[in-house]
Amino acid sequence: MKNTIFFFHLSSELYGADKILVYIMKNFPNDEKILILRTDGPLIELVKTECPDVKIHIIPTLPGIAKKNFTPRGIFQFISALVSFKKDVSQLVPLQPNIIYLNTLAVVPILFYYKNAQKIVHVHEILKNNNLLHRIINKIAVKKSDAVICVSNAVRKNLAEITPPQLTTKLRVVHNGISFKTQVAESTTVFETDPQMLNFALIGRIKPTHKGQCLLLDAIAKLPPKYLAQCHFYFVGSPVPGQEYMQDEVVAKIKDLNLDEKVTIIPFVKEIEQVYKKIDVVIVPSTFDDPFPTTVLEAMFWQKPVIGTMVGGIPEMIHDKETGLLANRDDADDLAAKIMFFINSRSSIQEMGKKGKAYFEKNFSEESFVLRYNKNVKF
């Protein structure tokens, strides 16, 4: 039977969950697929290349839950979107889906729109239950859906805390997988490093409260001069539109710590493989419960060892001292020690990189993801 599936997703960029959405849609080759986004962006180009059978609709009123909603103006805009979206989607997409697929918890209000459709929520985030709003969102996702796909055991554990025992079968862990087989377009990225230096990169949103840019700066500042002289650090990514002040904070901290010559900020790079080819070690110093960062998968694909913090799903991805190193949460001293390990043992970079690539091919390739997904997602 051919299904009509509506996929809902807020972001149109090419960060983690955006890319994974493409692999998800490819798992439904014989179904009619409609992707509904809030904004235009580079994700659309990738979808057109990888999934040409997907019909794309941009609907600005797609309701999403975010911190900015919790102001008088934000609440009004959110309520307006809830009302307007139903009308907008029915005009643009008159078809009725028999499956709706939410690729983020931020769009859980959609669960109330299509009562007769099967509902899948793919959870790429960890919303801690000690926050009342997070608890409500998590409960809605579990109660109103038919299946909840968790990208890591850490995600499942968090949701299981608020899930009644009779509903825990809805929670299914499917670790992500990625591929670099298809290029979106001919690369236009020019990214150069000093081959005499050991080049480290933090790749991700400029969001120090989550991604750890300031924590990493504190760690870099703790490196003895003889170590610091041997390396350079790149922060690759951009802030969320409207949150440019976060990058300003990072820039100010770089200046305060006198690290201008050692830290370079590179805006978001669409052809991210050009960055991985030039750097030596990837650092993922997350300070929040990072569910399953795609950066770790990408690093393993490109045979780069990873220094990651022991938060969220990261320990499920890195074999400590085998494919990378695990550092304590919010511990600049420990993070600095892990950086110095690679400066002292450059041969470990290649050794761990090779082991990481082998582990990736076995567990996190697109092919392994398809097998896991098809085993756990049934209609």
Number of C-alpha atoms within 10 A of each C-alpha: 5 10 14 18 24 25 22 23 23 22 18 19 19 19 19 18 23 21 19 20 20 20 22 17 21 18 15 14 12 12 16 15 23 21 19 21 22 18 18 15 13 14 22 22 16 20 23 15 15 17 17 12 17 21 15 17 17 17 17 16 21 24 24 19 18 11 7 12 15 12 10 9 10 15 14 12 16 20 12 13 18 17 13 15 18 15 13 16 17 11 10 11 15 9 13 14 20 16 18 25 24 26 24 21 23 18 20 22 17 21 21 10 13 14 11 11 19 18 22 23 25 22 26 22 22 25 20 16 17 8 9 10 13 15 18 13 18 24 19 16 27 22 15 17 21 17 25 25 22 27 24 25 19 23 26 21 15 19 24 19 15 15 20 11 9 7 13 17 12 18 23 20 20 21 20 27 24 22 15 12 7 9 12 17 11 7 12 10 13 9 14 11 14 11 11 9 16 20 19 22 23 25 27 23 21 29 22 20 13 16 21 24 28 22 22 25 19 19 19 26 18 16 16 11 9 8 15 20 13 13 20 21 26 20 22 19 21 20 18 13 7 7 12 13 14 19 20 13 15 19 17 13 17 20 12 10 12 12 18 14 11 16 20 16 18 14 14 19 19 19 17 17 17 16 21 22 14 16 24 24 24 25 29 25 30 26 22 18 21 23 23 28 23 20 18 24 27 23 25 28 25 19 25 29 31 33 27 26 28 23 22 23 21 24 17 15 24 24 17 15 13 16 28 28 23 23 22 15 19 18 16 21 19 16 27 20 16 19 22 17 14 19 18 10 9 12 10 18 20 16 16 23 24 20 18 28 23 16 20 25 16 12 18 24 19 19 16 17 22 19 12 18 21 12 10 14 14 7 7
